[in-house]
Amino acid sequence: MDAYSTHLPILEDLLENNKINKVFEFGTGLYSTKLFSEKAQKVIACEMQDESWHQRVQQEFAACDNVEVECMIGPSEAIEHLRNLGENFDLIFVDGHGSTRWEAINTAASYTNIIVSHDTETASYRWDLVNLDDSWEKTDYTEHTPWTTVWRRT
């Protein structure tokens, strides 16, 4: 399995077994954004690290009426964008800027009941700063590296 796609089986299962119409994505990808574009009614995908990658992904999904690919380079711009939207989402996927993934998760908890993050075996992403209350249940999927983690509000 490609290291960039180890999260796909978990996302596919969540999309198949939950009513997920609106998705917010921190970081863009040809795998995840494609899957969301096929299964959800609305996808907002924010590229946080590379303008040329944003252009590639934007071109890939230009014909998809249900996908908005935003360029928000930097550690916090997409997090602020989520706050400013003030919308709830059925799922928020965190696979963006490495220095603020923990902050994206903490913020996402106010706007969804399902948060998924990729690369959760990477300690430098500061997962220890994720601070969700007891209403959240965490499941780590470690069968493939990189790992994927799902937080669900119970």
C-alpha positions as CSV (number, residue, x, y, z in Angstrom):
1,M,0.0,0.0,0.0
2,D,1.3,3.5,-0.9
3,A,2.3,5.5,2.1
4,Y,0.1,8.4,0.9
5,S,-3.0,6.2,0.9
6,T,-2.9,4.2,4.2
7,H,-5.8,6.3,5.4
8,L,-8.2,5.4,2.6
9,P,-9.6,2.2,4.0
10,I,-10.6,4.0,7.2
11,L,-12.1,6.9,5.3
12,E,-14.0,4.6,3.0
13,D,-15.4,2.7,6.0
14,L,-16.5,6.0,7.6
15,L,-18.1,7.3,4.4
16,E,-19.9,4.0,3.9
17,N,-21.3,3.7,7.4
18,N,-22.1,7.3,8.4
19,K,-24.1,10.0,6.8
20,I,-21.3,12.3,5.6
21,N,-22.4,15.0,3.2
22,K,-20.0,17.9,4.2
23,V,-16.3,17.4,4.6
24,F,-13.6,19.9,5.5
25,E,-10.0,18.9,4.7
26,F,-6.8,20.3,6.1
27,G,-4.3,19.5,3.4
28,T,-5.2,18.3,-0.1
29,G,-4.5,15.1,-1.8
30,L,-5.2,13.2,-4.9
31,Y,-6.4,10.2,-2.8
32,S,-8.4,11.8,0.0
33,T,-9.9,14.7,-1.9
34,K,-10.9,12.4,-4.8
35,L,-12.6,10.0,-2.4
36,F,-14.5,12.9,-0.7
37,S,-15.4,14.3,-4.1
38,E,-17.0,11.0,-5.0
39,K,-18.9,10.4,-1.7
40,A,-19.8,13.9,-0.2
41,Q,-22.1,16.6,-1.4
42,K,-19.7,19.4,-0.3
43,V,-15.9,19.4,0.2
44,I,-13.7,22.3,1.2
45,A,-10.1,21.3,0.9
46,C,-7.4,23.7,2.0
47,E,-3.8,23.3,0.8
48,M,-1.5,24.5,3.6
49,Q,2.0,23.7,2.4
50,D,2.7,24.2,-1.3
51,E,1.2,26.5,-3.9
52,S,2.3,24.3,-6.9
53,W,0.6,21.4,-5.2
54,H,-2.5,23.5,-4.7
55,Q,-2.6,24.3,-8.5
56,R,-2.2,20.6,-9.4
57,V,-5.1,19.6,-7.0
58,Q,-7.2,22.5,-8.1
59,Q,-6.8,21.5,-11.8
60,E,-7.6,17.9,-10.9
61,F,-11.0,18.9,-9.3
62,A,-11.9,21.9,-11.5
63,A,-14.8,20.0,-13.0
64,C,-16.2,18.9,-9.6
65,D,-19.0,21.3,-8.6
66,N,-19.0,19.9,-5.0
67,V,-15.3,20.6,-4.3
68,E,-13.6,23.9,-3.3
69,V,-9.8,23.7,-3.3
70,E,-8.5,26.7,-1.3
71,C,-4.8,27.9,-1.1
72,M,-4.1,28.8,2.5
73,I,-0.3,28.4,2.8
74,G,1.0,28.5,6.3
75,P,0.3,26.8,9.6
76,S,-2.8,28.7,10.7
77,E,-4.7,30.2,7.8
78,A,-6.9,27.1,7.1
79,I,-7.7,26.8,10.9
80,E,-8.8,30.5,10.9
81,H,-10.8,29.8,7.7
82,L,-12.7,26.9,9.4
83,R,-13.5,29.2,12.4
84,N,-14.6,32.0,10.0
85,L,-16.9,29.7,8.1
86,G,-18.8,28.9,11.3
87,E,-20.3,25.8,9.6
88,N,-20.6,22.3,10.9
89,F,-19.2,19.4,8.9
90,D,-19.9,15.7,9.0
91,L,-16.2,14.9,8.9
92,I,-13.0,16.9,9.2
93,F,-9.8,15.4,7.9
94,V,-6.5,16.6,9.2
95,D,-3.6,16.0,7.0
96,G,-2.2,19.5,6.5
97,H,0.6,21.6,8.0
98,G,2.8,19.5,10.3
99,S,3.3,22.1,13.0
100,T,-0.4,22.7,13.7
101,R,-2.2,19.4,13.1
102,W,-2.9,19.2,16.8
103,E,-4.4,22.7,16.7
104,A,-6.5,21.8,13.7
105,I,-7.9,18.9,15.7
106,N,-8.7,20.9,18.7
107,T,-10.4,23.5,16.6
108,A,-12.3,20.9,14.5
109,A,-13.9,19.6,17.6
110,S,-16.2,22.6,17.6
111,Y,-17.4,21.9,14.1
112,T,-17.9,18.2,13.7
113,N,-18.4,14.9,15.5
114,I,-15.8,12.9,13.4
115,I,-12.2,13.9,13.1
116,V,-9.7,11.8,11.1
117,S,-5.9,12.5,11.0
118,H,-3.1,10.8,9.1
119,D,0.5,10.3,10.1
120,T,-0.4,9.9,13.8
121,E,2.7,7.9,14.5
122,T,4.9,11.0,13.9
123,A,5.6,12.4,17.3
124,S,7.0,15.7,15.9
125,Y,3.4,16.7,15.0
126,R,2.8,17.1,18.8
127,W,-0.2,14.9,19.2
128,D,0.3,15.3,22.9
129,L,-1.2,18.8,22.5
130,V,-4.6,17.4,21.2
131,N,-7.0,18.4,24.0
132,L,-10.4,16.9,23.5
133,D,-12.8,16.4,26.4
134,D,-14.3,13.1,27.6
135,S,-17.1,13.2,25.0
136,W,-14.5,12.1,22.4
137,E,-13.4,8.5,21.8
138,K,-10.1,7.9,20.0
139,T,-9.2,4.9,17.8
140,D,-5.7,4.4,16.4
141,Y,-5.3,2.3,13.2
142,T,-1.7,1.0,13.2
143,E,-2.0,-1.8,10.6
144,H,-0.3,0.4,8.0
145,T,2.3,3.1,8.3
146,P,1.6,6.0,8.3
147,W,-1.0,5.5,11.0
148,T,-4.5,6.9,10.9
149,T,-6.5,8.0,14.0
150,V,-10.2,8.7,14.3
151,W,-11.8,10.7,17.0
152,R,-15.6,10.4,17.4
153,R,-17.9,12.3,19.7
154,T,-19.8,9.7,21.8
